[in-house]
Amino acid sequence: MINVYRYRPEGGDREGGDPGGAEPSVERVAFATGDVVPEDAVWIDAVAPDAAERQALETALWLFLPTREEASEIEPSSRLYHEANAVYLTVTALVRAESELPEVSPVTFVLAGQRLLTLRYADPLPFKAFAQYVLRNPESCVSAQVTLAGLLDALIDRVADVLELQGAALDAIGRKVFEQPAVKAGRRDYPGLLTALGRVADLTGKARESLSTIERALLYVSTVAREPGKAEAPAGHDRDAQHGAGKVADRKAPSRDGLSKATQVRLKTLVRDVETLADYTDFLSGKADFLLNAVLGLIANEQSGIIKIISVVSVIIMPPTLIASIYGMNFQNMPELGWPFGYPLALFAMLVAGLIPYLIFKRRGWL
């Protein structure tokens, strides 16, 4: 599925609004194979395009689009580069963060002049929200650079929301661990606590990964915008073998417009936001490790208590067992067997033999 967002500075048919008018507007139209990209198209959003849609976009925009496998590569040279007249940025976005199985998915931004192409294979929540936002606020889609900054801002806000939830989850786990001393041994839900901590740690790690890729993308696009003459693509992205010899050799320096002052300031603000959130993820990771060690310590303490009780009970039972073993032997010359009160006396002796070590352990605080 491919959607094209057209910015109209003097109004026009606006999805969900009144037609016409002097106010600027943004129109969302579907792009199909064989269509021509409108001249006023600012943002082209491709969601899991098939081979025909990918070919149609490459033909219409004169761009080489990375495959899903290429977008998933982790080395920076495969995620941040400029090729032909476009800048390619690939970041990692959180997907289904509220579900039991949160994931990360690569999102590629292709900045080509006054057009921004987003290529993704999942539907992160920030894209849904931003797509609705630009229809109500056309100024957020006035240019490719502004749209790129808005999308990255939405991704950062989403990560911040997820981290806030994980911080609240860790606070709840901490209360269960430290603020419930009256809970008896064996009554705590240790498997549940460990599962919750594992989920927080996993989601925090994915959020940290997403923030790292977004920060690199912000720094890269800011640097490239200030150095428009550097257009040589890095090794590993040469597409001569795929698209025919001569095409890559004829690349020219990118004809990009520099970022406006407002966009540069916004990108710097976003970088500071990412750095702050990265520090917060480190804090959450440390807190999760601390709580994990605390839970494991409580488990070890309870296990030690159980072993101690078993050891004490074994010691208490040993003397009565010894007495019972003696009078269970089959010897003929055992005068106690003929006593009228031999049996009650043996029971009393076993009781006293077990009570004495119990009182000793109790007095020393071992029970």
Backbone hydrogen bonds in HBPLUS format (Angstrom, degrees):
<---DONOR---> <-ACCEPTOR-->    atom                        ^
c    i                          cat <-CA-CA->   ^        H-A-AA   ^      H-
h    n   atom  resd res      DA  || num        DHA   H-A  angle D-A-AA Bond
n    s   type  num  typ     dist DA aas  dist angle  dist       angle   num
A0047-VAL N   A0001-MET O   2.76 MM  46  5.26 178.5  1.76 170.7 170.7     1
A0031-PHE N   A0002-ILE O   2.94 MM  29  5.33 167.0  1.96 144.8 144.2     2
A0003-ASN N   A0045-ASP O   2.90 MM  42  5.18 160.4  1.94 145.7 149.9     3
A0045-ASP N   A0003-ASN O   2.78 MM  42  5.18 164.3  1.80 163.4 165.6     4
A0004-VAL N   A0029-VAL O   2.72 MM  25  5.25 171.1  1.73 166.2 169.4     5
A0029-VAL N   A0004-VAL O   2.86 MM  25  5.25 164.1  1.89 152.9 157.8     6
A0005-TYR N   A0043-TRP O   2.74 MM  38  5.08 166.2  1.76 163.2 166.4     7
A0042-VAL N   A0005-TYR O   2.92 MM  37  5.96 169.7  1.93 164.2 165.0     8
A0043-TRP N   A0005-TYR O   3.35 MM  38  5.08 167.3  2.37 137.4 141.1     9
A0006-ARG N   A0027-GLU O   2.75 MM  21  5.08 167.3  1.77 154.6 157.0    10
A0027-GLU N   A0006-ARG O   2.85 MM  21  5.08 157.4  1.90 144.1 150.5    11
A0007-TYR N   A0040-ASP O   3.18 MM  33  5.99 151.4  2.27 166.4 157.8    12
A0008-ARG N   A0025-SER O   2.80 MM  17  5.26 172.7  1.81 166.7 165.1    13
A0011-GLY N   A0008-ARG O   3.27 MM   3  5.43 157.6  2.33 119.6 115.9    14
A0025-SER N   A0008-ARG O   2.91 MM  17  5.26 154.2  1.98 141.8 150.3    15
A0017-GLY N   A0014-ARG O   2.86 MM   3  5.18 160.6  1.90 138.7 135.7    16
A0035-ASP N   A0032-ALA O   3.00 MM   3  5.60 163.7  2.02 139.8 141.5    17
A0041-ALA N   A0038-PRO O   3.19 MM   3  5.26 160.4  2.23 110.2 110.8    18
A0116-LEU N   A0042-VAL O   2.76 MM  74  6.06 153.4  1.82 151.3 160.1    19
A0044-ILE N   A0116-LEU O   2.75 MM  72  6.14 162.3  1.78 162.4 167.4    20
A0118-THR N   A0044-ILE O   2.86 MM  74  6.30 160.3  1.89 160.8 166.1    21
A0046-ALA N   A0118-THR O   2.80 MM  72  5.94 171.5  1.81 169.9 170.6    22
A0120-ARG N   A0046-ALA O   3.06 MM  74  6.42 162.6  2.09 165.2 170.8    23
A0048-ALA N   A0120-ARG O   2.64 MM  72  5.94 174.9  1.65 161.7 161.6    24
A0054-ARG N   A0050-ASP O   2.90 MM   4  6.10 160.9  1.93 156.7 162.6    25
A0055-GLN N   A0051-ALA O   2.99 MM   4  6.13 159.8  2.03 145.4 150.7    26
A0056-ALA N   A0052-ALA O   2.93 MM   4  6.12 153.3  2.00 144.4 152.1    27
A0057-LEU N   A0053-GLU O   2.97 MM   4  6.20 155.7  2.03 148.9 154.4    28
A0058-GLU N   A0054-ARG O   2.97 MM   4  6.21 165.3  1.99 152.7 156.8    29
A0059-THR N   A0055-GLN O   2.96 MM   4  6.10 154.0  2.03 144.9 152.1    30
A0060-ALA N   A0056-ALA O   2.91 MM   4  6.02 159.4  1.95 145.0 151.2    31
A0061-LEU N   A0057-LEU O   2.90 MM   4  5.87 158.2  1.95 152.5 157.4    32
A0062-TRP N   A0058-GLU O   2.89 MM   4  5.28 124.4  2.20 130.9 140.9    33
A0063-LEU N   A0058-GLU O   3.32 MM   5  4.87 142.7  2.47 119.7 129.6    34
A0071-ALA N   A0067-THR O   2.91 MM   4  6.18 158.3  1.96 151.2 157.4    35
A0072-SER N   A0068-ARG O   3.05 MM   4  6.17 132.3  2.28 138.1 149.8    36
A0073-GLU N   A0070-GLU O   3.25 MM   3  5.46 160.7  2.29 105.3 111.1    37
A0078-SER N   A0075-GLU O   2.99 MM   3  5.62 152.6  2.06 118.8 126.8    38
A0079-ARG N   A0076-PRO O   3.00 MM   3  5.00 144.9  2.13 100.1 111.0    39
A0080-LEU N   A0076-PRO O   2.82 MM   4  5.76 155.4  1.88 164.8 166.4    40
A0090-THR N   A0079-ARG O   2.93 MM  11  4.83 127.5  2.21 133.0 143.6    41
A0081-TYR N   A0088-TYR O   3.16 MM   7  5.36 158.8  2.20 142.6 148.7    42
A0088-TYR N   A0081-TYR O   2.71 MM   7  5.36 170.1  1.72 170.2 173.8    43
A0083-GLU N   A0086-ALA O   2.90 MM   3  5.56 145.8  2.02 152.7 163.4    44
A0086-ALA N   A0083-GLU O   3.02 MM   3  5.56 161.2  2.06 132.9 138.9    45
A0087-VAL N   A0111-LEU O   2.90 MM  24  5.02 156.5  1.96 132.8 139.9    46
A0111-LEU N   A0087-VAL O   2.81 MM  24  5.02 161.1  1.85 152.3 154.7    47
A0089-LEU N   A0109-PHE O   2.80 MM  20  4.98 159.7  1.84 152.5 157.9    48
A0109-PHE N   A0089-LEU O   2.56 MM  20  4.98 167.7  1.57 160.3 164.6    49
A0091-VAL N   A0107-VAL O   2.87 MM  16  5.37 159.6  1.91 156.3 155.8    50
A0107-VAL N   A0091-VAL O   2.80 MM  16  5.37 157.6  1.85 158.9 162.9    51
A0093-ALA N   A0105-SER O   2.92 MM  12  5.38 175.4  1.92 148.3 149.4    52
A0105-SER N   A0093-ALA O   2.92 MM  12  5.38 152.4  2.00 146.1 155.2    53
A0095-VAL N   A0103-GLU O   2.83 MM   8  5.12 160.2  1.87 149.1 145.0    54
A0103-GLU N   A0095-VAL O   2.94 MM   8  5.12 173.3  1.94 159.5 159.8    55
A0099-SER N   A0096-ARG O   3.25 MM   3  5.44 151.5  2.33 103.5 111.7    56
A0108-THR N   A0119-LEU O   2.89 MM  11  5.01 176.0  1.89 152.0 151.6    57
A0119-LEU N   A0108-THR O   2.78 MM  11  5.01 162.0  1.81 149.3 155.4    58
A0110-VAL N   A0117-LEU O   2.71 MM   7  4.92 159.5  1.75 153.4 158.9    59
A0117-LEU N   A0110-VAL O   2.87 MM   7  4.92 165.9  1.89 143.2 148.0    60
A0112-ALA N   A0115-ARG O   2.93 MM   3  5.31 160.5  1.96 163.7 167.0    61
A0115-ARG N   A0112-ALA O   3.02 MM   3  5.31 150.4  2.11 121.8 131.0    62
A0127-PHE N   A0124-PRO O   3.19 MM   3  5.75 133.6  2.42 112.3 122.7    63
A0129-ALA N   A0125-LEU O   3.04 MM   4  6.31 167.6  2.06 160.8 163.9    64
A0130-PHE N   A0126-PRO O   2.83 MM   4  5.91 161.0  1.87 146.2 152.1    65
A0131-ALA N   A0127-PHE O   2.91 MM   4  5.90 154.0  1.98 143.0 150.0    66
A0132-GLN N   A0128-LYS O   3.27 MM   4  6.55 150.6  2.36 144.0 150.3    67
A0133-TYR N   A0129-ALA O   2.94 MM   4  6.14 144.9  2.06 140.8 151.9    68
A0134-VAL N   A0130-PHE O   2.96 MM   4  6.15 159.0  2.00 157.1 158.1    69
A0136-ARG N   A0133-TYR O   3.10 MM   3  5.31 130.3  2.36 101.3 113.9    70
A0137-ASN N   A0133-TYR O   2.79 MM   4  5.92 139.4  1.95 147.8 161.2    71
A0140-SER N   A0137-ASN O   3.06 MM   3  5.91 164.9  2.08 127.0 131.3    72
A0141-CYS N   A0138-PRO O   2.90 MM   3  5.48 165.3  1.92 121.2 125.4    73
A0147-THR N   A0143-SER O   2.99 MM   4  6.17 159.2  2.04 147.5 153.7    74
A0148-LEU N   A0144-ALA O   2.86 MM   4  6.05 156.8  1.91 148.5 155.0    75
A0149-ALA N   A0145-GLN O   3.00 MM   4  6.23 162.6  2.03 147.6 151.8    76
A0150-GLY N   A0146-VAL O   2.92 MM   4  6.14 152.4  2.00 144.5 152.7    77
A0151-LEU N   A0147-THR O   2.89 MM   4  6.15 157.1  1.94 152.2 157.7    78
A0152-LEU N   A0148-LEU O   2.99 MM   4  6.21 167.4  2.01 154.8 158.2    79
A0153-ASP N   A0149-ALA O   2.89 MM   4  5.99 151.3  1.97 141.9 150.6    80
A0154-ALA N   A0150-GLY O   2.92 MM   4  6.17 151.0  2.01 142.7 150.4    81
A0155-LEU N   A0151-LEU O   2.94 MM   4  6.27 154.3  2.01 149.1 155.9    82
A0156-ILE N   A0152-LEU O   2.95 MM   4  6.20 157.0  2.00 148.1 154.1    83
A0157-ASP N   A0153-ASP O   2.89 MM   4  6.14 159.8  1.93 150.2 155.9    84
A0158-ARG N   A0154-ALA O   3.00 MM   4  6.20 152.3  2.08 143.8 151.1    85
A0159-VAL N   A0155-LEU O   3.07 MM   4  6.38 157.5  2.13 146.8 152.3    86
A0160-ALA N   A0156-ILE O   2.90 MM   4  6.19 156.5  1.96 150.8 157.8    87
A0161-ASP N   A0157-ASP O   2.93 MM   4  6.23 156.0  1.99 149.0 154.8    88
A0162-VAL N   A0158-ARG O   3.01 MM   4  6.29 159.3  2.05 150.1 155.6    89
A0163-LEU N   A0159-VAL O   2.88 MM   4  6.14 157.2  1.93 150.9 157.3    90
A0164-GLU N   A0160-ALA O   2.94 MM   4  6.20 150.4  2.03 147.6 155.6    91
A0165-LEU N   A0161-ASP O   3.12 MM   4  6.44 156.3  2.18 147.1 152.7    92
A0166-GLN N   A0162-VAL O   3.00 MM   4  6.33 151.3  2.09 146.3 154.6    93
A0167-GLY N   A0163-LEU O   2.86 MM   4  6.11 150.1  1.95 147.1 155.1    94
A0168-ALA N   A0164-GLU O   3.01 MM   4  6.33 157.2  2.07 148.4 153.9    95
A0169-ALA N   A0165-LEU O   2.90 MM   4  6.16 150.5  1.99 143.2 152.1    96
A0170-LEU N   A0166-GLN O   2.93 MM   4  6.17 153.5  2.00 145.7 151.9    97
A0171-ASP N   A0167-GLY O   3.02 MM   4  6.31 151.1  2.11 144.2 152.2    98
A0172-ALA N   A0168-ALA O   3.01 MM   4  6.31 155.9  2.07 147.1 153.1    99
A0173-ILE N   A0169-ALA O   2.99 MM   4  6.28 155.4  2.05 146.6 153.3   100
A0174-GLY N   A0170-LEU O   2.84 MM   4  6.04 156.9  1.89 148.1 154.7   101
A0175-ARG N   A0171-ASP O   3.00 MM   4  6.30 151.1  2.09 147.1 154.0   102
A0176-LYS N   A0172-ALA O   3.18 MM   4  6.48 154.2  2.25 144.1 150.6   103
A0177-VAL N   A0173-ILE O   2.98 MM   4  6.25 142.3  2.12 145.4 156.4   104
A0178-PHE N   A0174-GLY O   2.87 MM   4  5.96 172.5  1.87 158.0 159.4   105
A0179-GLU N   A0175-ARG O   2.92 MM   4  4.87 144.4  2.05 124.0 134.4   106
A0183-VAL N   A0180-GLN O   3.32 MM   3  5.83 167.6  2.34 113.5 117.0   107
A0187-ARG N   A0184-LYS O   3.00 MM   3  5.52 158.9  2.05 135.6 136.7   108
A0193-LEU N   A0189-ASP O   2.97 MM   4  6.30 156.2  2.03 152.9 160.2   109
A0194-LEU N   A0190-TYR O   2.91 MM   4  6.10 166.4  1.93 159.4 162.3   110
A0195-THR N   A0191-PRO O   2.92 MM   4  6.07 154.9  1.99 144.3 151.6   111
A0196-ALA N   A0192-GLY O   2.94 MM   4  6.13 160.5  1.98 147.7 152.9   112
A0197-LEU N   A0193-LEU O   2.92 MM   4  6.14 160.6  1.96 150.0 155.4   113
A0198-GLY N   A0194-LEU O   2.90 MM   4  6.05 154.5  1.97 143.8 151.1   114
A0199-ARG N   A0195-THR O   2.98 MM   4  6.24 153.9  2.05 148.0 154.5   115
A0200-VAL N   A0196-ALA O   3.02 MM   4  6.27 160.2  2.06 148.9 154.2   116
A0201-ALA N   A0197-LEU O   2.91 MM   4  6.09 166.0  1.93 151.6 155.6   117
A0202-ASP N   A0198-GLY O   2.92 MM   4  6.04 157.7  1.97 145.0 151.4   118
A0203-LEU N   A0199-ARG O   2.91 MM   4  6.08 168.7  1.92 152.3 155.3   119
A0204-THR N   A0200-VAL O   2.83 MM   4  5.90 156.3  1.89 149.8 157.1   120
A0205-GLY N   A0201-ALA O   2.95 MM   4  6.07 152.8  2.02 142.1 149.4   121
A0206-LYS N   A0202-ASP O   3.03 MM   4  6.34 154.5  2.09 146.0 152.8   122
A0207-ALA N   A0203-LEU O   2.91 MM   4  6.13 152.9  1.98 144.5 152.3   123
A0208-ARG N   A0204-THR O   2.88 MM   4  6.13 152.9  1.96 146.0 153.4   124
A0209-GLU N   A0205-GLY O   2.96 MM   4  6.23 153.5  2.03 145.4 152.5   125
A0210-SER N   A0206-LYS O   2.98 MM   4  6.24 158.0  2.02 147.0 152.6   126
A0211-LEU N   A0207-ALA O   2.92 MM   4  6.17 161.7  1.95 151.4 156.0   127
A0212-SER N   A0208-ARG O   2.99 MM   4  6.16 155.7  2.05 147.0 153.3   128
A0213-THR N   A0209-GLU O   3.16 MM   4  6.46 162.0  2.20 151.6 155.0   129
A0214-ILE N   A0210-SER O   3.01 MM   4  6.22 157.8  2.06 150.6 157.3   130
A0215-GLU N   A0211-LEU O   2.87 MM   4  6.01 160.4  1.91 151.4 156.5   131
A0216-ARG N   A0212-SER O   3.08 MM   4  6.31 163.1  2.11 147.9 152.1   132
A0217-ALA N   A0213-THR O   3.01 MM   4  6.19 154.4  2.08 142.7 150.0   133
A0218-LEU N   A0214-ILE O   2.90 MM   4  6.16 157.0  1.96 151.7 157.5   134
A0219-LEU N   A0215-GLU O   2.99 MM   4  6.22 168.6  2.00 155.3 157.9   135
A0220-TYR N   A0216-ARG O   2.89 MM   4  5.98 154.5  1.96 144.6 152.5   136
A0221-VAL N   A0217-ALA O   2.94 MM   4  6.07 173.4  1.94 153.7 155.2   137
A0222-SER N   A0218-LEU O   3.06 MM   4  6.14 153.4  2.14 144.4 151.9   138
A0223-THR N   A0219-LEU O   3.02 MM   4  6.17 154.1  2.09 142.5 149.3   139
A0224-VAL N   A0220-TYR O   2.86 MM   4  6.08 168.4  1.87 160.7 163.6   140
A0225-ALA N   A0221-VAL O   3.04 MM   4  5.99 153.2  2.11 137.6 144.6   141
A0226-ARG N   A0223-THR O   3.14 MM   3  5.31 133.0  2.38  99.1 111.4   142
A0227-GLU N   A0223-THR O   3.13 MM   4  6.35 121.4  2.49 137.5 153.1   143
A0227-GLU N   A0224-VAL O   3.06 MM   3  4.95 141.5  2.21  95.8 107.4   144
A0230-LYS N   A0227-GLU O   3.35 MM   3  6.14 172.5  2.36 124.5 126.2   145
A0237-HIS N   A0234-PRO O   3.34 MM   3  6.19 151.3  2.43 139.9 141.0   146
A0242-GLN N   A0239-ARG O   2.95 MM   3  5.16 134.8  2.16 102.9 116.1   147
A0243-HIS N   A0239-ARG O   2.81 MM   4  5.89 156.5  1.87 165.4 172.2   148
A0244-GLY N   A0240-ASP O   2.87 MM   4  5.04 125.4  2.17 143.2 142.9   149
A0250-ASP N   A0246-GLY O   3.22 MM   4  6.18 132.9  2.45 135.7 143.9   150
A0251-ARG N   A0248-VAL O   3.12 MM   3  5.41 161.8  2.15 116.9 116.9   151
A0264-GLN N   A0260-SER O   2.89 MM   4  6.15 159.3  1.93 154.3 160.3   152
A0265-VAL N   A0261-LYS O   2.93 MM   4  6.19 160.3  1.96 153.9 159.0   153
A0266-ARG N   A0262-ALA O   2.94 MM   4  6.14 153.3  2.01 142.6 150.6   154
A0267-LEU N   A0263-THR O   2.86 MM   4  6.10 156.3  1.92 150.1 156.0   155
A0268-LYS N   A0264-GLN O   3.00 MM   4  6.26 155.7  2.06 146.3 152.7   156
A0269-THR N   A0265-VAL O   2.95 MM   4  6.22 152.8  2.02 145.7 153.4   157
A0270-LEU N   A0266-ARG O   2.89 MM   4  6.18 152.5  1.96 146.4 154.3   158
A0271-VAL N   A0267-LEU O   2.91 MM   4  6.20 149.7  2.00 145.9 154.0   159
A0272-ARG N   A0268-LYS O   3.05 MM   4  6.37 156.7  2.11 146.9 152.3   160
A0273-ASP N   A0269-THR O   2.91 MM   4  6.23 153.4  1.99 146.8 154.9   161
A0274-VAL N   A0270-LEU O   2.88 MM   4  6.14 157.3  1.93 149.1 154.8   162
A0275-GLU N   A0271-VAL O   2.94 MM   4  6.21 158.8  1.99 149.1 154.8   163
A0276-THR N   A0272-ARG O   2.94 MM   4  6.17 158.0  1.99 148.8 154.5   164
A0277-LEU N   A0273-ASP O   2.90 MM   4  6.15 162.3  1.94 151.4 156.4   165
A0278-ALA N   A0274-VAL O   2.78 MM   4  5.96 148.8  1.87 147.7 157.1   166
A0279-ASP N   A0275-GLU O   3.04 MM   4  6.32 153.7  2.11 144.4 150.4   167
A0280-TYR N   A0276-THR O   3.02 MM   4  6.34 148.6  2.12 141.8 151.2   168
A0281-THR N   A0277-LEU O   2.84 MM   4  6.17 149.3  1.94 148.2 156.0   169
A0282-ASP N   A0278-ALA O   3.06 MM   4  6.37 151.9  2.14 144.8 152.1   170
A0283-PHE N   A0279-ASP O   2.98 MM   4  6.32 150.1  2.08 142.9 151.4   171
A0284-LEU N   A0280-TYR O   2.85 MM   4  6.18 157.7  1.90 150.2 156.0   172
A0285-SER N   A0281-THR O   2.84 MM   4  6.04 155.6  1.89 146.6 153.6   173
A0286-GLY N   A0282-ASP O   2.94 MM   4  6.18 159.6  1.98 147.5 152.6   174
A0287-LYS N   A0283-PHE O   2.89 MM   4  6.14 156.2  1.94 148.7 155.8   175
A0288-ALA N   A0284-LEU O   2.82 MM   4  6.01 157.4  1.87 149.2 155.4   176
A0289-ASP N   A0285-SER O   2.95 MM   4  6.21 155.9  2.01 146.8 153.3   177
A0290-PHE N   A0286-GLY O   2.92 MM   4  6.18 155.8  1.98 145.7 152.5   178
A0291-LEU N   A0287-LYS O   2.91 MM   4  6.17 165.3  1.93 153.9 157.1   179
A0292-LEU N   A0288-ALA O   2.87 MM   4  6.02 153.1  1.94 145.2 153.4   180
A0293-ASN N   A0289-ASP O   2.92 MM   4  6.17 159.9  1.96 149.9 154.6   181
A0294-ALA N   A0290-PHE O   2.88 MM   4  6.17 150.0  1.97 144.9 154.3   182
A0295-VAL N   A0291-LEU O   2.84 MM   4  6.08 160.7  1.87 151.9 156.1   183
A0296-LEU N   A0292-LEU O   2.91 MM   4  6.13 165.7  1.93 151.5 155.8   184
A0297-GLY N   A0293-ASN O   2.82 MM   4  5.97 145.9  1.94 140.1 150.0   185
A0298-LEU N   A0294-ALA O   2.88 MM   4  6.21 153.3  1.96 148.9 155.7   186
A0299-ILE N   A0295-VAL O   2.92 MM   4  6.22 158.7  1.96 151.5 157.5   187
A0300-ALA N   A0296-LEU O   2.93 MM   4  6.14 156.6  1.98 143.6 150.0   188
A0301-ASN N   A0297-GLY O   2.84 MM   4  6.10 153.9  1.91 146.8 154.3   189
A0302-GLU N   A0298-LEU O   2.90 MM   4  6.15 162.7  1.93 151.7 155.8   190
A0303-GLN N   A0299-ILE O   2.93 MM   4  6.14 157.7  1.98 148.3 154.9   191
A0304-SER N   A0300-ALA O   2.84 MM   4  6.08 152.3  1.92 145.2 153.2   192
A0305-GLY N   A0301-ASN O   2.84 MM   4  6.14 154.0  1.91 148.1 155.6   193
A0306-ILE N   A0302-GLU O   2.93 MM   4  6.19 155.4  2.00 147.8 154.0   194
A0307-ILE N   A0303-GLN O   2.95 MM   4  6.19 162.0  1.99 148.8 153.6   195
A0308-LYS N   A0304-SER O   2.85 MM   4  6.04 151.8  1.93 145.8 154.2   196
A0309-ILE N   A0305-GLY O   2.98 MM   4  6.21 159.9  2.02 148.7 153.1   197
A0310-ILE N   A0306-ILE O   2.96 MM   4  6.23 162.7  1.99 150.5 155.5   198
A0311-SER N   A0307-ILE O   2.92 MM   4  6.13 154.3  1.98 145.6 152.7   199
A0312-VAL N   A0308-LYS O   2.87 MM   4  6.15 161.4  1.91 152.8 157.7   200
A0313-VAL N   A0309-ILE O   2.88 MM   4  6.08 168.3  1.89 155.5 158.7   201
A0314-SER N   A0310-ILE O   2.98 MM   4  6.14 152.5  2.06 142.2 150.0   202
A0315-VAL N   A0311-SER O   3.01 MM   4  6.32 153.0  2.08 146.9 153.8   203
A0316-ILE N   A0312-VAL O   2.89 MM   4  6.19 158.1  1.93 154.2 160.5   204
A0317-ILE N   A0313-VAL O   2.98 MM   4  6.14 152.7  2.06 148.2 154.8   205
A0318-MET N   A0314-SER O   3.15 MM   4  6.24 133.0  2.38 139.3 150.4   206
A0321-THR N   A0317-ILE O   3.03 MM   4  6.08 153.8  2.10 152.9 161.2   207
A0322-LEU N   A0318-MET O   2.92 MM   4  6.15 147.5  2.03 150.3 159.5   208
A0322-LEU N   A0319-PRO O   3.05 MM   3  4.99 117.7  2.46  94.8 110.3   209
A0323-ILE N   A0319-PRO O   3.05 MM   4  6.41 159.6  2.09 156.7 160.8   210
A0324-ALA N   A0320-PRO O   2.91 MM   4  6.12 168.5  1.93 152.1 155.7   211
A0325-SER N   A0321-THR O   2.84 MM   4  5.97 146.4  1.96 141.7 151.3   212
A0326-ILE N   A0322-LEU O   2.96 MM   4  6.26 151.1  2.05 146.5 153.9   213
A0327-TYR N   A0323-ILE O   3.13 MM   4  6.48 168.0  2.14 159.4 160.1   214
A0328-GLY N   A0325-SER O   3.20 MM   3  4.97 150.2  2.29  93.7 102.2   215
A0329-MET N   A0326-ILE O   3.22 MM   3  5.68 166.3  2.24 112.0 115.3   216
A0337-LEU N   A0334-MET O   2.97 MM   3  5.83 159.3  2.01 127.1 132.6   217
A0338-GLY N   A0335-PRO O   3.07 MM   3  5.68 154.2  2.14 115.5 122.4   218
A0339-TRP N   A0336-GLU O   3.28 MM   3  5.24 156.0  2.34  98.9 106.0   219
A0342-GLY N   A0339-TRP O   3.37 MM   3  4.89 163.3  2.40 101.0 100.5   220
A0345-LEU N   A0341-PHE O   3.01 MM   4  5.98 151.1  2.09 142.1 151.1   221
A0346-ALA N   A0342-GLY O   2.88 MM   4  6.08 151.6  1.96 147.7 154.7   222
A0347-LEU N   A0343-TYR O   3.05 MM   4  6.37 159.2  2.09 153.5 159.0   223
A0348-PHE N   A0344-PRO O   2.88 MM   4  6.10 156.1  1.93 147.2 154.0   224
A0349-ALA N   A0345-LEU O   2.88 MM   4  6.09 157.3  1.93 146.9 153.3   225
A0350-MET N   A0346-ALA O   2.97 MM   4  6.25 153.9  2.04 146.5 153.1   226
A0351-LEU N   A0347-LEU O   2.98 MM   4  6.26 153.6  2.06 145.6 152.9   227
A0352-VAL N   A0348-PHE O   2.94 MM   4  6.20 164.2  1.96 155.4 158.9   228
A0353-ALA N   A0349-ALA O   2.92 MM   4  6.04 156.5  1.98 144.3 151.4   229
A0354-GLY N   A0350-MET O   3.03 MM   4  6.22 142.3  2.18 141.4 150.1   230
A0355-LEU N   A0351-LEU O   2.89 MM   4  6.04 145.7  2.00 144.5 154.8   231
A0356-ILE N   A0352-VAL O   3.06 MM   4  6.11 159.1  2.11 153.9 156.2   232
A0359-LEU N   A0355-LEU O   2.94 MM   4  6.19 160.0  1.98 157.5 161.5   233
A0360-ILE N   A0356-ILE O   3.06 MM   4  6.32 155.2  2.13 149.4 156.7   234
A0361-PHE N   A0357-PRO O   2.92 MM   4  6.11 165.6  1.94 151.4 154.4   235
A0362-LYS N   A0358-TYR O   2.92 MM   4  6.10 154.8  1.99 146.7 154.4   236
A0363-ARG N   A0359-LEU O   2.91 MM   4  5.99 156.3  1.96 146.1 151.9   237
A0364-ARG N   A0360-ILE O   3.13 MM   4  6.36 150.9  2.22 146.4 153.5   238
A0366-TRP N   A0361-PHE O   2.96 MM   5  5.22 153.5  2.03 161.1 157.3   239
A0365-GLY N   A0362-LYS O   3.19 MM   3  5.15 156.0  2.25  99.7 106.9   240
